[in-house]
């Protein structure tokens, strides 16, 4: 039975549509594959530059550590006396605006003081030593000298150190990094214009030499165990100083 022309024509158009649809799909995947391949090929025309970002850091926090050291033969009286002196020091620190959350006990140690008798050749406990240490974080740097100078009069007989630091170091590191990348782009753009080229996209980038601001230690002499207690000490002039945070960045740009 012969096939009607209308049926043949209809079948032809169906097959043609299928072929065209298949070609479109295959073309889409081919273009996508070429695009991926093109993205993986390293550009032949690039320029690499390095730049330094730098920011000056001024400390905004001071950490002060102090201790009250007591000696005696009665542990209970020793603890009472030591606690009274520590509490007096803490009340003074709080009166200068230091928040309770910025004060913490750093150590509490009660240990016997041994004595050796040459005649009996025996070791006995001759007394006890109690050391209570406190760390204080001072946010108002104008109060550092006054707090430091006022502690001995409240019974503190050892101040072990004073450290200046930055509460949010990432902020300064990011500022230095941003400055470095801005300088790198400006440098690359100038080089491209001088060679009659145009700056393209960033190909690679990295940084080196970056780091957080290091704590700065003030020079503070320790007050002896038996010295300074109950005697007013002039408030010392303490300068927190400053330091630089430096970051080197390396950037490679495409040029065309």
LOBA-476853 format. One line per 5 residues: number of its first residue (from 1); their letters; for each residue x, y, z of N, C-alpha, C. Coordinates in nm, 2 decimals, padded with zeros to 4 digits. Atoms other than C-alpha are relative to their C-alpha. Example, Ala and Ser with C-alpha at 12.3 -4.5 7.8 and 13.67 -1.06 7.14 Angstrom:
2
1 = AS = 00.09/-00.12/00.00/01.23/-00.45/00.78/00.09/00.12/00.00  -00.09/-00.11/00.00/01.37/-00.11/00.71/-00.08/00.11/00.08
END
This chain:
256
1 = XXXXX = 00.08/-00.12/00.00/00.00/00.00/00.00/00.09/00.12/00.00  -00.08/-00.12/00.00/00.16/00.33/-00.10/-00.02/00.10/00.11  00.01/-00.10/-00.11/00.24/00.59/00.17/-00.05/00.13/-00.06  00.06/-00.12/00.05/00.04/00.90/00.13/00.11/00.12/00.02  -00.09/-00.11/-00.01/00.24/01.22/00.07/-00.01/00.08/00.13
6 = XXXXX = 00.02/-00.07/-00.12/00.09/01.39/00.37/00.07/-00.06/00.12  -00.06/00.08/-00.11/00.22/01.12/00.60/00.15/00.02/-00.01  -00.15/-00.01/00.02/00.57/01.14/00.45/00.05/00.14/00.04  -00.04/-00.13/-00.04/00.58/01.51/00.49/00.00/00.03/00.15  00.01/-00.01/-00.14/00.47/01.49/00.85/00.11/-00.07/00.07
11 = XXXXX = -00.11/00.07/-00.05/00.73/01.23/00.93/00.13/00.08/-00.02  -00.13/-00.08/00.03/01.00/01.45/00.77/00.01/00.11/00.09  -00.01/-00.11/-00.09/00.92/01.75/00.98/00.02/-00.04/00.14  -00.02/00.05/-00.14/00.91/01.54/01.30/00.15/-00.03/00.01  -00.15/00.03/-00.01/01.26/01.40/01.22/00.09/00.12/00.00
16 = XXXXX = -00.08/-00.12/00.01/01.39/01.74/01.13/00.00/00.07/00.13  00.01/-00.06/-00.13/01.27/01.88/01.46/00.08/-00.07/00.10  -00.08/00.08/-00.09/01.43/01.60/01.65/00.15/00.03/-00.03  -00.14/-00.03/00.04/01.76/01.66/01.46/00.04/00.14/00.05  -00.03/-00.13/-00.04/01.75/02.03/01.53/00.01/00.01/00.15
21 = XXXXX = 00.00/00.00/-00.15/01.67/01.98/01.90/00.13/-00.06/00.05  -00.13/00.08/-00.04/01.96/01.73/01.93/00.12/00.09/-00.02  -00.11/-00.09/00.03/02.19/01.98/01.76/00.01/00.11/00.10  00.00/-00.11/-00.09/02.09/02.26/01.99/00.06/-00.05/00.14  -00.05/00.05/-00.13/02.15/02.04/02.30/00.15/-00.03/00.00
26 = XXXXX = -00.14/00.04/00.01/02.48/01.91/02.18/00.09/00.13/-00.01  -00.07/-00.13/00.01/02.58/02.27/02.09/00.02/00.07/00.13  -00.01/-00.06/-00.14/02.50/02.39/02.44/00.11/-00.06/00.08  -00.11/00.07/-00.08/02.72/02.13/02.60/00.13/00.02/-00.06  -00.13/-00.02/00.06/02.99/02.19/02.35/00.05/00.14/00.04
31 = XXXXX = -00.04/-00.14/-00.03/02.99/02.57/02.42/00.04/00.00/00.15  -00.03/00.00/-00.15/02.99/02.50/02.80/00.14/-00.06/00.02  -00.13/00.07/-00.02/03.28/02.26/02.77/00.12/00.09/-00.05  -00.11/-00.09/00.05/03.48/02.51/02.56/00.02/00.12/00.10  -00.01/-00.11/-00.09/03.40/02.78/02.81/00.08/-00.04/00.12
36 = XXXXX = -00.08/00.06/-00.11/03.54/02.56/03.09/00.14/-00.01/-00.03  -00.14/00.02/00.05/03.84/02.48/02.89/00.07/00.13/-00.01  -00.06/-00.13/00.02/03.90/02.84/02.81/00.03/00.06/00.14  -00.02/-00.05/-00.13/03.87/02.93/03.18/00.12/-00.07/00.07  -00.11/00.07/-00.06/04.13/02.67/03.27/00.14/00.03/-00.06
41 = XXXXX = -00.13/-00.04/00.07/04.39/02.80/03.02/00.06/00.13/00.06  -00.06/-00.12/-00.06/04.63/03.04/03.18/00.02/00.11/-00.11  -00.01/-00.10/00.11/04.62/03.37/02.98/00.15/00.02/-00.04  -00.13/-00.01/00.05/04.92/03.43/02.77/00.06/00.14/00.02  -00.04/-00.14/-00.03/04.94/03.81/02.85/-00.04/00.04/00.14
46 = XXXXX = 00.03/-00.04/-00.14/04.97/03.89/03.22/00.10/00.09/00.05  -00.10/-00.08/-00.07/05.14/04.13/03.45/-00.01/-00.03/00.15  00.00/00.03/-00.14/05.24/04.05/03.81/00.06/00.12/00.08  -00.05/-00.11/-00.07/05.29/04.32/04.07/00.00/-00.04/00.15  00.00/00.01/-00.14/05.37/04.34/04.44/-00.01/00.14/00.07
51 = XXXXX = 00.02/-00.13/-00.07/05.28/04.61/04.69/-00.01/-00.02/00.15  00.00/00.01/-00.14/05.30/04.68/05.06/-00.11/00.08/00.06  00.11/-00.07/-00.08/05.01/04.77/05.29/00.05/00.02/00.14  -00.05/-00.03/-00.14/05.10/04.94/05.62/-00.09/00.09/00.08  00.09/-00.08/-00.09/04.90/05.07/05.91/00.07/00.01/00.14
56 = XXXXX = -00.06/-00.02/-00.13/05.02/05.22/06.24/-00.11/-00.03/00.11  00.09/00.05/-00.10/04.87/05.05/06.54/00.03/00.07/00.14  -00.02/-00.05/-00.14/04.82/05.22/06.88/-00.08/-00.09/00.09  00.07/00.09/-00.09/04.73/04.99/07.17/-00.12/00.07/00.06  00.12/-00.05/-00.07/04.38/05.03/07.32/-00.03/-00.07/00.13
61 = XXXXX = 00.02/00.07/-00.12/04.41/04.79/07.61/00.13/-00.02/00.07  -00.12/00.03/-00.09/04.66/04.75/07.90/-00.04/-00.11/00.10  00.03/00.11/-00.10/04.68/04.43/08.11/00.11/00.01/00.10  -00.09/-00.01/-00.11/04.83/04.47/08.45/-00.02/-00.12/00.09  00.00/00.11/-00.09/04.92/04.18/08.68/00.06/00.04/00.13
66 = XXXXX = -00.06/-00.03/-00.13/04.98/04.21/09.05/-00.03/-00.11/00.10  00.01/00.11/-00.11/05.01/03.99/09.36/00.01/00.06/00.14  -00.02/-00.03/-00.14/04.97/04.01/09.73/00.06/-00.12/00.06  -00.08/00.11/-00.06/05.23/03.79/09.91/00.00/00.02/00.15  00.00/-00.01/-00.15/05.18/03.72/10.28/00.07/-00.12/00.06
71 = XXXXX = -00.07/00.11/-00.07/05.38/03.51/10.52/-00.04/00.00/00.15  00.04/00.01/-00.14/05.28/03.38/10.87/00.00/-00.14/00.04  00.00/00.14/-00.05/05.25/03.08/11.09/-00.15/-00.06/00.01  00.14/00.04/-00.01/04.86/03.07/11.11/-00.06/00.01/-00.14  00.05/-00.01/00.14/04.71/02.98/10.77/-00.13/00.08/00.00
76 = XXXXX = 00.13/-00.07/00.00/04.36/03.12/10.87/00.02/00.15/00.01  -00.03/-00.15/-00.01/04.50/03.46/10.98/00.07/00.05/-00.13  -00.07/-00.04/00.13/04.72/03.46/10.67/-00.09/00.02/-00.11  00.10/-00.01/00.11/04.43/03.40/10.44/-00.09/00.13/00.02  00.08/-00.12/-00.03/04.22/03.67/10.61/00.07/00.13/-00.03
81 = XXXXX = -00.08/-00.12/00.03/04.50/03.93/10.59/00.02/00.02/-00.15  -00.03/-00.01/00.15/04.58/03.85/10.23/-00.13/00.04/-00.07  00.12/-00.03/00.07/04.22/03.86/10.12/-00.04/00.15/00.03  00.03/-00.14/-00.02/04.17/04.20/10.29/00.08/00.09/-00.09  -00.09/-00.08/00.08/04.46/04.34/10.11/-00.04/-00.01/-00.15
86 = XXXXX = 00.04/00.01/00.14/04.35/04.20/09.77/-00.13/00.07/-00.02  00.12/-00.07/00.02/04.00/04.33/09.82/00.01/00.15/00.00  -00.03/-00.14/00.00/04.13/04.67/09.90/00.05/00.05/-00.13  -00.06/-00.03/00.13/04.33/04.67/09.58/-00.11/-00.01/-00.11  00.11/00.01/00.10/04.03/04.55/09.38/-00.10/00.11/00.01
91 = XXXXX = 00.10/-00.11/-00.02/03.80/04.82/09.53/00.06/00.13/-00.06  -00.07/-00.12/00.05/04.06/05.08/09.43/00.00/-00.01/-00.16  00.00/00.01/00.15/04.09/04.94/09.07/-00.14/00.03/-00.05  00.13/-00.03/00.05/03.71/04.94/09.03/-00.04/00.14/00.02  00.03/-00.14/-00.02/03.69/05.29/09.17/00.05/00.09/-00.12
96 = XXXXX = -00.06/-00.08/00.11/03.90/05.40/08.87/-00.07/-00.04/-00.13  00.08/00.03/00.13/03.64/05.27/08.62/00.02/-00.13/-00.06  -00.02/00.13/00.06/03.76/04.92/08.56/-00.12/-00.09/00.03  00.12/00.09/-00.02/03.46/04.68/08.50/00.04/-00.13/00.06  -00.02/00.13/-00.06/03.43/04.36/08.70/00.04/-00.11/-00.10
101 = XXXXX = -00.03/00.10/00.10/03.44/04.16/08.38/00.14/00.00/-00.05  -00.14/-00.01/00.04/03.79/04.28/08.32/00.10/-00.03/00.11  -00.08/00.03/-00.11/03.92/04.16/08.65/-00.01/-00.15/00.03  00.01/00.14/-00.02/04.01/03.80/08.71/00.12/-00.05/00.09  -00.10/00.06/-00.08/04.20/03.59/08.97/00.09/-00.08/-00.09
106 = XXXXX = -00.09/00.07/00.08/04.51/03.47/08.80/00.08/-00.12/00.07  -00.07/00.11/-00.07/04.65/03.25/09.08/-00.03/00.02/00.15  00.01/00.00/-00.14/04.60/03.15/09.44/00.07/-00.12/00.06  -00.09/00.11/-00.04/04.87/02.95/09.61/00.04/00.02/00.15  -00.04/00.01/-00.14/04.92/02.86/09.98/00.10/-00.11/00.01
111 = XXXXX = -00.10/00.11/-00.01/05.24/02.67/10.04/00.08/00.01/00.13  -00.08/00.00/-00.12/05.44/02.57/10.35/00.14/00.05/-00.02  -00.14/-00.05/00.00/05.77/02.73/10.43/00.08/-00.10/00.09  -00.08/00.10/-00.08/06.01/02.45/10.54/00.12/00.05/00.06  -00.12/-00.04/-00.07/06.29/02.49/10.79/00.07/-00.13/00.04
116 = XXXXX = -00.08/00.12/-00.03/06.57/02.25/10.84/00.08/00.02/00.13  -00.08/-00.01/-00.13/06.72/02.19/11.19/00.12/-00.08/-00.01  -00.13/00.06/00.01/07.09/02.12/11.18/00.02/-00.10/00.11  -00.03/00.09/-00.12/07.09/01.96/11.53/-00.08/-00.13/-00.01  00.08/00.12/00.01/06.80/01.72/11.48/-00.01/-00.06/-00.14
121 = XXXXX = 00.00/00.04/00.14/06.85/01.70/11.11/-00.15/-00.04/-00.05  00.14/00.02/00.04/06.47/01.72/11.06/-00.05/00.13/-00.07  00.06/-00.11/00.07/06.27/01.94/10.83/-00.15/00.02/00.06  00.14/-00.03/-00.05/05.96/02.11/10.98/-00.06/00.12/-00.07  00.06/-00.11/00.06/05.71/02.36/10.87/00.01/00.12/00.09
126 = XXXXX = -00.02/-00.12/-00.08/05.81/02.70/11.00/-00.11/00.11/-00.02  00.11/-00.10/00.03/05.52/02.89/10.84/-00.05/-00.02/-00.14  00.07/00.01/00.13/05.32/02.95/10.53/00.02/00.13/-00.08  -00.01/-00.11/00.10/05.34/03.17/10.22/-00.13/-00.01/-00.09  00.12/-00.01/00.08/05.02/03.28/10.05/00.02/00.10/-00.11
131 = XXXXX = -00.01/-00.10/00.11/05.03/03.44/09.71/-00.13/00.00/-00.08  00.13/-00.02/00.08/04.71/03.57/09.54/00.03/00.10/-00.11  -00.03/-00.08/00.12/04.75/03.71/09.19/-00.13/00.04/-00.08  00.12/-00.05/00.07/04.51/03.92/08.99/00.05/00.06/-00.13  -00.02/-00.06/00.13/04.50/04.02/08.62/-00.11/00.10/-00.03
136 = XXXXX = 00.09/-00.11/00.03/04.34/04.35/08.53/00.01/00.05/-00.14  00.00/-00.06/00.13/04.24/04.47/08.19/-00.05/00.14/00.00  00.04/-00.14/-00.01/04.24/04.85/08.16/-00.02/00.05/-00.14  00.04/-00.05/00.13/04.06/05.00/07.87/00.02/00.15/-00.02  -00.03/-00.15/00.00/04.11/05.37/07.96/00.15/00.01/00.03
141 = XXXXX = -00.15/00.00/-00.02/04.49/05.40/07.91/00.04/00.12/00.08  -00.04/-00.12/-00.08/04.49/05.74/08.08/00.00/-00.04/00.15  00.01/00.04/-00.14/04.42/05.55/08.41/00.12/-00.10/00.04  -00.10/00.10/-00.03/04.71/05.31/08.38/00.10/00.04/00.10  -00.10/-00.05/-00.10/04.97/05.52/08.56/-00.05/00.02/00.14
146 = XXXXX = 00.05/-00.02/-00.13/04.74/05.61/08.84/-00.03/-00.13/00.07  00.03/00.13/-00.06/04.63/05.25/08.90/00.13/-00.07/00.04  -00.12/00.07/-00.03/04.98/05.12/08.88/00.07/00.06/00.13  -00.06/-00.07/-00.11/05.10/05.39/09.13/-00.07/-00.02/00.13  00.08/00.01/-00.12/04.81/05.34/09.37/-00.01/-00.14/00.06
151 = XXXXX = 00.02/00.14/-00.05/04.83/04.96/09.42/00.09/-00.03/00.12  -00.08/00.04/-00.12/05.12/04.94/09.67/-00.06/00.05/00.13  00.06/-00.05/-00.12/04.94/05.16/09.92/-00.12/-00.08/00.05  00.12/00.08/-00.04/04.65/04.91/09.92/00.05/-00.14/00.04  -00.05/00.13/-00.05/04.88/04.62/10.02/00.06/-00.09/-00.11
156 = XXXXX = -00.06/00.08/00.11/05.00/04.50/09.68/00.16/00.01/00.01  -00.14/00.00/-00.01/05.37/04.40/09.71/00.08/-00.06/-00.11  -00.07/00.05/00.12/05.44/04.26/09.37/-00.08/00.03/-00.12  00.06/-00.02/00.13/05.36/04.39/09.02/00.09/-00.06/-00.10  -00.08/00.08/00.09/05.48/04.15/08.76/00.02/00.05/-00.14
161 = XXXXX = -00.01/-00.05/00.13/05.42/04.33/08.44/-00.12/00.08/-00.05  00.10/-00.08/00.06/05.23/04.56/08.22/00.01/-00.02/-00.16  00.00/00.03/00.14/05.13/04.47/07.86/-00.10/00.08/-00.07  00.09/-00.08/00.09/04.98/04.69/07.59/-00.04/-00.09/-00.12  00.05/00.08/00.11/04.77/04.52/07.32/-00.11/00.06/-00.07
166 = XXXXX = 00.11/-00.04/00.08/04.50/04.56/07.06/-00.12/-00.09/00.02  00.11/00.09/-00.03/04.15/04.43/07.13/-00.05/-00.06/-00.13  00.04/00.05/00.13/04.06/04.39/06.76/00.11/00.00/-00.10  -00.12/00.00/00.09/04.38/04.30/06.57/-00.04/-00.02/-00.15  00.04/00.02/00.14/04.19/04.18/06.26/-00.03/00.13/-00.08
171 = XXXXX = 00.04/-00.13/00.07/04.07/04.53/06.19/00.12/00.07/-00.06  -00.12/-00.06/00.05/04.42/04.66/06.15/00.07/-00.08/-00.11  -00.06/00.09/00.10/04.54/04.36/05.95/-00.08/00.02/-00.13  00.09/-00.02/00.12/04.24/04.41/05.71/00.03/00.13/-00.07  -00.03/-00.13/00.06/04.33/04.78/05.67/00.13/00.00/-00.08
176 = XXXXX = -00.13/00.01/00.07/04.69/04.70/05.58/-00.02/-00.08/-00.13  00.02/00.08/00.12/04.57/04.43/05.34/-00.07/00.08/-00.11  00.08/-00.08/00.10/04.32/04.67/05.17/00.09/00.10/-00.07  -00.09/-00.10/00.05/04.59/04.93/05.13/00.10/-00.07/-00.10  -00.09/00.07/00.09/04.82/04.67/04.97/-00.06/-00.03/-00.13
181 = XXXXX = 00.07/00.03/00.13/04.57/04.56/04.71/-00.03/00.12/-00.08  00.02/-00.13/00.07/04.48/04.92/04.63/00.12/00.05/-00.07  -00.13/-00.04/00.06/04.84/05.00/04.57/00.04/-00.09/-00.12  -00.04/00.10/00.11/04.89/04.68/04.36/-00.08/00.03/-00.12  00.08/-00.02/00.12/04.60/04.76/04.13/00.04/00.13/-00.07
186 = XXXXX = -00.04/-00.12/00.05/04.71/05.12/04.09/00.14/-00.01/-00.08  -00.14/00.03/00.06/05.07/05.00/04.01/-00.02/-00.07/-00.13  00.02/00.08/00.12/04.95/04.74/03.76/-00.07/00.08/-00.11  00.07/-00.08/00.09/04.71/04.99/03.59/00.10/00.10/-00.07  -00.10/-00.10/00.05/05.00/05.25/03.55/00.09/-00.07/-00.10
191 = XXXXX = -00.09/00.08/00.09/05.23/04.98/03.40/-00.07/-00.03/-00.13  00.08/00.04/00.12/04.96/04.87/03.16/-00.01/00.12/-00.10  00.02/-00.12/00.08/04.89/05.23/03.04/00.13/00.04/-00.07  -00.13/-00.04/00.06/05.26/05.30/02.99/00.05/-00.09/-00.11  -00.03/00.09/00.11/05.28/05.00/02.76/-00.12/-00.02/-00.10
196 = XXXXX = 00.11/00.00/00.09/04.96/05.08/02.57/-00.08/-00.13/00.01  00.08/00.12/-00.02/04.77/04.79/02.72/-00.11/00.03/00.10  00.11/-00.02/-00.10/04.45/04.76/02.93/00.00/-00.12/00.10  00.00/00.09/-00.11/04.42/04.59/03.26/-00.13/-00.08/00.00  00.12/00.09/00.00/04.19/04.28/03.28/-00.03/-00.05/00.14
201 = XXXXX = 00.04/00.06/-00.13/04.07/04.05/03.55/00.12/-00.05/00.08  -00.10/00.05/-00.09/04.27/03.93/03.85/00.01/-00.15/-00.03  -00.03/00.14/00.03/04.43/03.59/03.77/00.03/-00.08/00.13  -00.03/00.05/-00.12/04.59/03.51/04.10/00.04/00.11/00.10  -00.04/-00.09/-00.10/04.67/03.68/04.43/00.04/-00.07/00.13
206 = XXXXX = -00.03/00.05/-00.12/04.83/03.61/04.76/00.07/00.11/00.09  -00.07/-00.09/-00.09/04.99/03.78/05.06/00.11/-00.07/00.08  -00.11/00.05/-00.08/05.30/03.74/05.27/00.04/00.11/00.10  -00.06/-00.10/-00.09/05.46/03.90/05.57/-00.11/00.06/00.10  00.11/-00.06/-00.08/05.12/03.97/05.74/00.01/-00.06/00.14
211 = XXXXX = 00.01/00.06/-00.13/05.07/03.92/06.11/-00.07/00.10/00.09  00.07/-00.08/-00.09/04.88/04.04/06.41/00.09/00.09/00.08  -00.08/-00.08/-00.08/05.00/04.33/06.62/00.05/-00.07/00.12  -00.05/00.07/-00.12/05.23/04.20/06.89/-00.02/00.08/00.12  00.02/-00.07/-00.12/05.17/04.28/07.25/00.13/00.08/00.03
216 = XXXXX = -00.11/-00.08/-00.03/05.40/04.56/07.37/00.02/00.00/00.15  -00.03/00.00/-00.14/05.56/04.52/07.71/00.06/00.12/00.05  -00.06/-00.12/-00.06/05.62/04.82/07.92/00.10/-00.04/00.10  -00.10/00.03/-00.10/05.92/04.84/08.14/-00.04/00.04/00.14  00.05/-00.03/-00.13/05.80/04.80/08.49/00.08/-00.08/00.10
221 = XXXXX = -00.08/00.07/-00.10/06.01/04.72/08.79/-00.09/-00.06/00.11  00.08/00.07/-00.10/05.87/04.46/09.04/00.02/00.07/00.14  -00.01/-00.05/-00.14/05.79/04.59/09.39/00.04/-00.12/00.09  -00.04/00.11/-00.08/05.97/04.37/09.64/-00.11/-00.04/00.10  00.10/00.06/-00.09/05.78/04.15/09.88/-00.02/00.08/00.12
226 = XXXXX = 00.01/-00.07/-00.13/05.85/04.36/10.18/00.01/00.15/-00.02  -00.01/-00.14/00.03/05.87/04.70/10.01/-00.12/00.06/-00.06  00.11/-00.07/00.06/05.62/04.96/09.92/-00.13/-00.01/00.06  00.13/00.01/-00.06/05.33/04.84/10.13/-00.04/00.11/00.09  00.05/-00.11/-00.08/05.13/05.12/10.27/00.07/00.13/-00.02
231 = XXXXX = -00.07/-00.12/00.03/05.36/05.38/10.12/-00.05/00.05/-00.14  00.05/-00.05/00.13/05.21/05.61/09.85/00.12/00.01/-00.10  -00.10/00.00/00.11/05.40/05.57/09.52/-00.05/00.10/-00.11  00.04/-00.10/00.11/05.40/05.86/09.26/-00.05/-00.08/-00.12  00.05/00.07/00.13/05.20/05.76/08.95/00.10/00.02/-00.11
236 = XXXXX = -00.10/-00.01/00.11/05.45/05.68/08.68/-00.06/00.04/-00.13  00.05/-00.04/00.14/05.43/05.82/08.33/00.03/-00.12/-00.09  -00.02/00.13/00.08/05.37/05.52/08.11/-00.06/00.03/-00.14  00.04/-00.02/00.14/05.36/05.55/07.73/-00.02/-00.13/-00.07  00.03/00.13/00.07/05.19/05.27/07.53/00.08/-00.02/-00.13
241 = XXXXX = -00.07/00.01/00.13/05.38/05.36/07.21/-00.09/-00.05/-00.11  00.07/00.04/00.12/05.28/05.23/06.87/00.09/-00.09/-00.08  -00.08/00.09/00.09/05.39/04.98/06.60/-00.07/-00.01/-00.13  00.06/00.01/00.14/05.33/04.91/06.23/-00.03/-00.14/-00.03  00.04/00.13/00.06/05.14/04.62/06.08/00.02/00.00/-00.15
246 = XXXXX = -00.04/00.00/00.14/05.28/04.54/05.74/-00.04/-00.13/-00.07  00.04/00.11/00.08/05.14/04.31/05.47/00.05/00.02/-00.14  -00.04/00.00/00.14/05.29/04.23/05.13/-00.10/-00.08/-00.08  00.09/00.08/00.09/05.05/04.13/04.85/00.06/-00.01/-00.14  -00.05/00.03/00.14/05.12/03.98/04.51/-00.12/-00.03/-00.08
251 = XXXXX = 00.12/00.01/00.09/04.86/04.01/04.23/00.05/-00.02/-00.14  -00.03/00.02/00.15/04.87/03.88/03.87/-00.13/00.04/-00.07  00.11/-00.05/00.08/04.64/04.06/03.62/00.01/-00.05/-00.14  00.00/00.02/00.14/04.54/03.97/03.27/00.01/00.13/-00.07  -00.01/-00.13/00.08/04.63/04.24/03.01/-00.04/-00.03/-00.14
256 = X = 00.05/00.01/00.14/04.48/04.29/02.67/-00.01/00.13/-00.07
END
